[in-house]
């Protein structure tokens, strides 16, 4: 069975010089970061559009304040009769 620590240290010695070549003051997300951001922005836009359409379809009957008073008067009149 091969020694894993030897292969890990060998890989590390090859990767360290590559990491030193990078400019430590300049880190950018690159093209992949832009693509991920653009896909997320499109998904949020589509969800907001769908939500707006569904909220526009919602319709429920609203009772005005006057109708509540009328119901209370009607209930009181029914109690006096019976």
N, C-alpha and C positions, 0 to 999 in steps of 0.2 A: 504494500500500500504506500503510495507516495506521501512524502511529508508535505502537509498543507501549509505549514508556516514558511517553508522555503519558497513555495510558489507565490504565496502572498507577499513576501518581502521582495521577491523578484519583480512582481507586478508593480509594487509600490515604487521601486527604484526606477522603473520605466515611466511611470506616470508623473512623478514629482518634477522632472525637467519640463514636461509638457505644461504643467500647471504654472510654472515660473514664467513661461513665455507670455501668459495672459497679462494684460495691463490691469493692475489691481484697482485703478481709479475708474475704469470704464467697464461696466457690466450692463449688458442690454438683454432684453428678453428674446430678441431675435424674431425670425419669421414665425416660428411655432407659437410664441407668446402672442403675436398679433392675430394669428388664425384662431387661437383659443378665445381670445378676447372678442373677436368679431363674431364667432359662433355664439358666445354667451349673450352678446348684445342683440343678435337676431332672435335668439330664443326668448329673451325678455320682451322684445318688441312684439313677437307673435303672441306671447301669453297675455300681454296687456291688451292687445287688439281683441283677442278671444274673450277676455274678461269684460271688456267694454261692451261687446256684442251680447254676451249673456246677461249682463246687468240691464241692458236696454230691453230685454225680453221680460224681465220681472215685472209683474203687474199684480197688485193686491188691492182689495177694496179698503179704502180708508173711511173711517167713521168720523164725522165732524163732531165738534163739541156740542152743537145744538141737538144732534140726534141722541146723545147720551142723556141730556136733560129730558127730552121727550120720552125716552124709554123709562126713566125714573118716574115721571108723572104718570105714565100709563100703568106702571107696576103699582104705584100708590093708589090709583083709581081702581085697579082690579082688586086690591086688598080691601078697600072700603065696600065694594059690592058684595064680596063673598066672605 
